[in-house]
Amino acid sequence: MEQLADPSMLANLDEDPKALGHMMRKMGSEMGEELPAEFDEVVDRLEAGQSPEEITSAIPDLGDNGGSGSMMDDM
């Protein structure tokens, strides 16, 4: 994936939720695996312009897997 090969392309993703969502959608499709519905919901929200913090606030138990952190903790 060319975006991941160039670190400068990743530098501002935390400031641009739409770009982050687009990158995550592309990575998800390239994985070739079935991803959980939560993944699609997060990506949809990012592409709509919501920040990871806003998504976590709106869906606090998103990806909660027994206390080891949520999907949004990795962003």
DRENPA-3360 file (N, C-alpha, C; in nm, 2 decimals, always signed):
BEGIN
1 = MEQLADPS = +0.08/-0.12/+0.00/+0.00/+0.00/+0.00/+0.09/+0.12/+0.00 ~ +0.08/+0.20/-0.10/+0.17/+0.32/-0.12/+0.16/+0.42/-0.01 ~ +0.04/+0.44/+0.06/+0.03/+0.54/+0.16/+0.12/+0.50/+0.28 ~ +0.12/+0.37/+0.31/+0.20/+0.32/+0.42/+0.35/+0.32/+0.40 ~ +0.39/+0.32/+0.27/+0.53/+0.32/+0.24/+0.59/+0.46/+0.26 ~ +0.50/+0.57/+0.26/+0.55/+0.70/+0.27/+0.50/+0.76/+0.41 ~ +0.59/+0.76/+0.51/+0.54/+0.81/+0.64/+0.48/+0.94/+0.64 ~ +0.52/+1.03/+0.55/+0.46/+1.16/+0.55/+0.31/+1.16/+0.52;
9 = MLANLDED = +0.26/+1.06/+0.45/+0.12/+1.04/+0.42/+0.04/+1.01/+0.55 ~ +0.11/+0.95/+0.65/+0.04/+0.91/+0.77/+0.05/+1.02/+0.88 ~ +0.13/+1.12/+0.86/+0.16/+1.22/+0.96/+0.03/+1.29/+1.01 ~ -0.05/+1.33/+0.92/-0.17/+1.42/+0.95/-0.30/+1.34/+0.97 ~ -0.30/+1.21/+0.97/-0.42/+1.14/+0.97/-0.50/+1.17/+1.10 ~ -0.43/+1.19/+1.21/-0.50/+1.22/+1.33/-0.57/+1.35/+1.33 ~ -0.54/+1.44/+1.24/-0.60/+1.57/+1.22/-0.71/+1.57/+1.11 ~ -0.71/+1.46/+1.03/-0.81/+1.45/+0.92/-0.89/+1.32/+0.93;
17 = PKALGHMM = -1.00/+1.32/+1.00/-1.08/+1.20/+1.01/-1.12/+1.14/+0.88 ~ -1.15/+1.22/+0.78/-1.20/+1.17/+0.65/-1.09/+1.09/+0.59 ~ -0.96/+1.14/+0.59/-0.85/+1.07/+0.53/-0.82/+0.94/+0.61 ~ -0.83/+0.95/+0.74/-0.81/+0.83/+0.82/-0.91/+0.72/+0.79 ~ -1.04/+0.76/+0.78/-1.15/+0.67/+0.74/-1.12/+0.61/+0.60 ~ -1.08/+0.69/+0.51/-1.05/+0.64/+0.37/-0.94/+0.54/+0.37 ~ -0.83/+0.57/+0.45/-0.72/+0.48/+0.46/-0.76/+0.35/+0.52 ~ -0.84/+0.36/+0.63/-0.89/+0.24/+0.70/-0.98/+0.15/+0.61;
25 = RKMGSEMG = -1.07/+0.22/+0.53/-1.15/+0.14/+0.44/-1.07/+0.07/+0.34 ~ -0.97/+0.14/+0.28/-0.88/+0.07/+0.18/-0.80/-0.04/+0.24 ~ -0.75/-0.02/+0.36/-0.67/-0.13/+0.43/-0.77/-0.25/+0.45 ~ -0.89/-0.22/+0.50/-0.98/-0.33/+0.53/-1.02/-0.41/+0.41 ~ -1.04/-0.34/+0.29/-1.07/-0.41/+0.17/-0.95/-0.49/+0.12 ~ -0.83/-0.44/+0.14/-0.71/-0.51/+0.09/-0.68/-0.63/+0.18 ~ -0.73/-0.64/+0.30/-0.70/-0.75/+0.39/-0.77/-0.88/+0.34 ~ -0.88/-0.86/+0.27/-0.96/-0.97/+0.22/-1.03/-1.06/+0.32;
33 = EELPAEFD = -1.04/-1.00/+0.44/-1.11/-1.08/+0.55/-1.24/-1.01/+0.58 ~ -1.33/-1.08/+0.64/-1.46/-1.02/+0.69/-1.43/-0.95/+0.82 ~ -1.46/-0.82/+0.82/-1.43/-0.74/+0.93/-1.57/-0.72/+1.01 ~ -1.56/-0.69/+1.14/-1.68/-0.68/+1.22/-1.76/-0.55/+1.17 ~ -1.89/-0.55/+1.20/-1.97/-0.44/+1.16/-1.92/-0.31/+1.23 ~ -1.86/-0.32/+1.35/-1.81/-0.21/+1.42/-1.71/-0.14/+1.34 ~ -1.63/-0.21/+1.26/-1.53/-0.15/+1.18/-1.59/-0.06/+1.07 ~ -1.69/-0.11/+1.01/-1.76/-0.03/+0.91/-1.83/+0.09/+0.97;
41 = EVVDRLEA = -1.88/+0.08/+1.09/-1.95/+0.19/+1.16/-1.84/+0.30/+1.19 ~ -1.73/+0.26/+1.24/-1.62/+0.35/+1.27/-1.57/+0.42/+1.14 ~ -1.55/+0.35/+1.04/-1.50/+0.40/+0.91/-1.61/+0.50/+0.85 ~ -1.73/+0.46/+0.86/-1.84/+0.55/+0.81/-1.84/+0.68/+0.89 ~ -1.82/+0.67/+1.02/-1.82/+0.80/+1.10/-1.70/+0.88/+1.07 ~ -1.58/+0.82/+1.05/-1.46/+0.89/+1.02/-1.48/+0.96/+0.89 ~ -1.53/+0.89/+0.79/-1.55/+0.95/+0.66/-1.65/+1.06/+0.66 ~ -1.74/+1.06/+0.76/-1.84/+1.17/+0.77/-1.78/+1.29/+0.85;
49 = GQSPEEIT = -1.65/+1.27/+0.89/-1.58/+1.38/+0.96/-1.58/+1.38/+1.11 ~ -1.63/+1.27/+1.17/-1.62/+1.26/+1.32/-1.48/+1.22/+1.36 ~ -1.43/+1.28/+1.46/-1.30/+1.25/+1.52/-1.31/+1.12/+1.59 ~ -1.19/+1.05/+1.61/-1.19/+0.93/+1.70/-1.25/+0.96/+1.84 ~ -1.22/+1.07/+1.89/-1.27/+1.11/+2.02/-1.42/+1.12/+2.02 ~ -1.48/+1.18/+1.92/-1.62/+1.19/+1.91/-1.69/+1.05/+1.89 ~ -1.63/+0.97/+1.82/-1.68/+0.83/+1.80/-1.68/+0.76/+1.93 ~ -1.57/+0.77/+2.00/-1.56/+0.70/+2.13/-1.66/+0.75/+2.23;
57 = SAIPDLGD = -1.69/+0.88/+2.23/-1.79/+0.94/+2.31/-1.93/+0.89/+2.27 ~ -1.95/+0.88/+2.14/-2.09/+0.84/+2.10/-2.11/+0.69/+2.12 ~ -2.01/+0.61/+2.11/-2.02/+0.47/+2.13/-1.91/+0.42/+2.22 ~ -1.93/+0.44/+2.35/-1.82/+0.42/+2.45/-1.78/+0.27/+2.46 ~ -1.87/+0.18/+2.43/-1.83/+0.03/+2.44/-1.79/-0.03/+2.31 ~ -1.76/+0.06/+2.21/-1.73/+0.01/+2.08/-1.60/-0.07/+2.08 ~ -1.61/-0.20/+2.04/-1.50/-0.29/+2.04/-1.44/-0.33/+2.17 ~ -1.52/-0.31/+2.28/-1.48/-0.35/+2.41/-1.46/-0.50/+2.41;
65 = NGGSGSMM = -1.34/-0.54/+2.44/-1.31/-0.68/+2.44/-1.26/-0.73/+2.58 ~ -1.35/-0.71/+2.68/-1.31/-0.76/+2.81/-1.21/-0.67/+2.88 ~ -1.21/-0.54/+2.86/-1.12/-0.46/+2.93/-0.98/-0.44/+2.88 ~ -0.95/-0.50/+2.76/-0.82/-0.48/+2.71/-0.81/-0.37/+2.61 ~ -0.91/-0.28/+2.61/-0.91/-0.17/+2.52/-1.01/-0.18/+2.41 ~ -1.03/-0.07/+2.35/-1.13/-0.07/+2.24/-1.06/-0.05/+2.11 ~ -1.14/-0.06/+2.00/-1.09/-0.04/+1.86/-1.03/+0.10/+1.85 ~ -1.10/+0.19/+1.91/-1.06/+0.33/+1.89/-0.93/+0.37/+1.97;
73 = DDM = -0.89/+0.28/+2.07/-0.77/+0.31/+2.14/-0.64/+0.30/+2.05 ~ -0.65/+0.23/+1.94/-0.54/+0.21/+1.85/-0.52/+0.32/+1.76 ~ -0.62/+0.42/+1.75/-0.60/+0.53/+1.66/-0.53/+0.65/+1.72;
% end
